[in-house]
């Protein structure tokens, strides 16, 4: 799979991968980020079987990441309509609404910025209070 990695440059020149920022922001594992990236690159709906095959991992590993991504609201799920009566668990496909994900990440980064700004201001004020 062709991974285009975008990097964010800090004022001191250090760089961080956008996927690392997403991982930090939402507490995602490396596997979770790989699954999210794969679903985004698919550009459409994808099954757990196709994800497992694409990433060369087990369906159980994919299911763990899928559940985490669903819980955090980063991906969407749709039950596959089946004409025949299917026995066992229902089949689902997963996808990412890129615009919604973008808006969510931007809003969450802005919240993080405001929290950091306020917390740092409090920290600096506490640090300069004369004894």
C-alpha positions, 0 to 999 in steps of 0.5 A: 500500500502506498502510504503518503505521510504528511509531517507537521513541523514544530518551531524548533525544526522537529517533525511529527507524522500526522498519524502520530498526532491522530494516535496521540489525540485519540489514544489509538494503537499503531494497529488502530491507526493502520486500520483507520488509514487503510479505510480512509485510503479505500475511499469507499466501504470495506469489510473486515475480511478485506482489511485483514487481507490488505494488512496481512493480519487476523480478523480478530486483530482487525475487529479489536481496532474496528471496535476502538475506532467505532467507539471513538466515532472515527469510522462508520459502520453499515450492516450488509443487506443479505437476501438470504437468511444468514446464520451467525453474526451479521456482516458489516462494512466500514468507511470514513467520511473524510470531511467529518473526520477532518472537522472532528480532528480540527475541532479536537485539536483546537480544544486541545490547544485551548486547554493547553493554553489555559493550563499553561497560563495557570502553571506560569502564574503559579510558578511566578507567585512570590513566596 
